[in-house]
């Protein structure tokens, strides 16, 4: 394994290599993993409902505020892109006298 001094020192501090730079720990070999048994539709639905009960849902007012911010942001960004497009297209047309 080729490594520079800095890498070697770092790996020695972490306990990965010895003083000669040889690996100390052996990597875990990949074992054949038995696939888990699939859950049924009823169990899946129960788990989904249990997780959805834990969600902190926004109130109607918060949702309206978020939607307003998104719509205004979309309008502003669209206006900026459209104006830049118009400026650059007119500049190119004027540049080539079309």
ChimeraX attribute file (.defattr): number of C-alpha atoms within 10 A of each C-alpha:
attribute: neighborCount
match mode: 1-to-1
recipient: residues
	/A:1	5
	/A:2	7
	/A:3	9
	/A:4	7
	/A:5	10
	/A:6	9
	/A:7	12
	/A:8	19
	/A:9	17
	/A:10	12
	/A:11	16
	/A:12	18
	/A:13	11
	/A:14	9
	/A:15	12
	/A:16	16
	/A:17	17
	/A:18	15
	/A:19	10
	/A:20	8
	/A:21	17
	/A:22	12
	/A:23	15
	/A:24	11
	/A:25	10
	/A:26	7
	/A:27	7
	/A:28	6
	/A:29	6
	/A:30	6
	/A:31	6
	/A:32	6
	/A:33	6
	/A:34	6
	/A:35	6
	/A:36	6
	/A:37	6
	/A:38	8
	/A:39	9
	/A:40	8
	/A:41	9
	/A:42	9
	/A:43	11
	/A:44	12
	/A:45	12
	/A:46	11
	/A:47	12
	/A:48	11
	/A:49	11
	/A:50	11
	/A:51	10
	/A:52	11
	/A:53	10
	/A:54	8
	/A:55	8
	/A:56	7
	/A:57	10
	/A:58	10
	/A:59	9
	/A:60	9
	/A:61	9
	/A:62	11
	/A:63	12
	/A:64	12
	/A:65	12
	/A:66	12
	/A:67	12
	/A:68	12
	/A:69	12
	/A:70	12
	/A:71	11
	/A:72	11
	/A:73	12
	/A:74	12
	/A:75	11
	/A:76	12
	/A:77	11
	/A:78	12
	/A:79	12
	/A:80	12
	/A:81	11
	/A:82	12
	/A:83	12
	/A:84	12
	/A:85	12
	/A:86	11
	/A:87	12
	/A:88	12
	/A:89	12
	/A:90	12
	/A:91	12
	/A:92	11
	/A:93	11
	/A:94	10
	/A:95	9
	/A:96	7
	/A:97	7
	/A:98	7
